[in-house]
């Protein structure tokens, strides 16, 4: 599953801080920034709906009483447009009572 699967939650886990983390996996490059941002927006909206509707508690009972974090894990460094979009999205999601985080996946190299 990935950012292309707009109607699916990719992964749910609980981190060391006892936060429920809903992960969006994003393997796309930024060559078509507009299309990529539309896909990302749609995926984030799916995650928000999943949480705000309470469906998360039916699907993942361990989430009850814990902070909710949506984390976008990107394969590629964000474009400037993506950084602007996520900054705005973080504010909107914070207003809804949740947190949005983003990180770029880096492979661990073995020697």
Secondary structure as a PSIPRED ss2 file (coil, helix, strand):
# PSIPRED VFORMAT (PSIPRED V4.0)

   1 X C   1.000  0.000  0.000
   2 X C   1.000  0.000  0.000
   3 X C   1.000  0.000  0.000
   4 X C   1.000  0.000  0.000
   5 X C   1.000  0.000  0.000
   6 X C   1.000  0.000  0.000
   7 X C   1.000  0.000  0.000
   8 X C   1.000  0.000  0.000
   9 X C   1.000  0.000  0.000
  10 X C   1.000  0.000  0.000
  11 X E   0.000  0.000  1.000
  12 X E   0.000  0.000  1.000
  13 X E   0.000  0.000  1.000
  14 X E   0.000  0.000  1.000
  15 X C   1.000  0.000  0.000
  16 X C   1.000  0.000  0.000
  17 X C   1.000  0.000  0.000
  18 X C   1.000  0.000  0.000
  19 X C   1.000  0.000  0.000
  20 X E   0.000  0.000  1.000
  21 X E   0.000  0.000  1.000
  22 X E   0.000  0.000  1.000
  23 X E   0.000  0.000  1.000
  24 X E   0.000  0.000  1.000
  25 X E   0.000  0.000  1.000
  26 X E   0.000  0.000  1.000
  27 X C   1.000  0.000  0.000
  28 X C   1.000  0.000  0.000
  29 X C   1.000  0.000  0.000
  30 X C   1.000  0.000  0.000
  31 X C   1.000  0.000  0.000
  32 X C   1.000  0.000  0.000
  33 X H   0.000  1.000  0.000
  34 X H   0.000  1.000  0.000
  35 X H   0.000  1.000  0.000
  36 X H   0.000  1.000  0.000
  37 X H   0.000  1.000  0.000
  38 X H   0.000  1.000  0.000
  39 X H   0.000  1.000  0.000
  40 X H   0.000  1.000  0.000
  41 X H   0.000  1.000  0.000
  42 X H   0.000  1.000  0.000
  43 X H   0.000  1.000  0.000
  44 X H   0.000  1.000  0.000
  45 X H   0.000  1.000  0.000
  46 X H   0.000  1.000  0.000
  47 X H   0.000  1.000  0.000
  48 X H   0.000  1.000  0.000
  49 X H   0.000  1.000  0.000
  50 X H   0.000  1.000  0.000
  51 X H   0.000  1.000  0.000
  52 X H   0.000  1.000  0.000
  53 X C   1.000  0.000  0.000
  54 X C   1.000  0.000  0.000
  55 X H   0.000  1.000  0.000
  56 X H   0.000  1.000  0.000
  57 X H   0.000  1.000  0.000
  58 X H   0.000  1.000  0.000
  59 X H   0.000  1.000  0.000
  60 X C   1.000  0.000  0.000
  61 X H   0.000  1.000  0.000
  62 X H   0.000  1.000  0.000
  63 X H   0.000  1.000  0.000
  64 X C   1.000  0.000  0.000
  65 X C   1.000  0.000  0.000
  66 X C   1.000  0.000  0.000
  67 X C   1.000  0.000  0.000
  68 X E   0.000  0.000  1.000
  69 X E   0.000  0.000  1.000
  70 X E   0.000  0.000  1.000
  71 X E   0.000  0.000  1.000
  72 X E   0.000  0.000  1.000
  73 X E   0.000  0.000  1.000
  74 X E   0.000  0.000  1.000
  75 X C   1.000  0.000  0.000
  76 X C   1.000  0.000  0.000
  77 X C   1.000  0.000  0.000
  78 X C   1.000  0.000  0.000
  79 X C   1.000  0.000  0.000
  80 X H   0.000  1.000  0.000
  81 X H   0.000  1.000  0.000
  82 X H   0.000  1.000  0.000
  83 X H   0.000  1.000  0.000
  84 X H   0.000  1.000  0.000
  85 X H   0.000  1.000  0.000
  86 X H   0.000  1.000  0.000
  87 X H   0.000  1.000  0.000
  88 X H   0.000  1.000  0.000
  89 X H   0.000  1.000  0.000
  90 X H   0.000  1.000  0.000
  91 X H   0.000  1.000  0.000
  92 X H   0.000  1.000  0.000
  93 X H   0.000  1.000  0.000
  94 X H   0.000  1.000  0.000
  95 X H   0.000  1.000  0.000
  96 X C   1.000  0.000  0.000
  97 X C   1.000  0.000  0.000
  98 X C   1.000  0.000  0.000
  99 X E   0.000  0.000  1.000
 100 X E   0.000  0.000  1.000
 101 X E   0.000  0.000  1.000
 102 X E   0.000  0.000  1.000
 103 X E   0.000  0.000  1.000
 104 X E   0.000  0.000  1.000
 105 X C   1.000  0.000  0.000
 106 X C   1.000  0.000  0.000
 107 X C   1.000  0.000  0.000
 108 X C   1.000  0.000  0.000
 109 X C   1.000  0.000  0.000
 110 X C   1.000  0.000  0.000
 111 X C   1.000  0.000  0.000
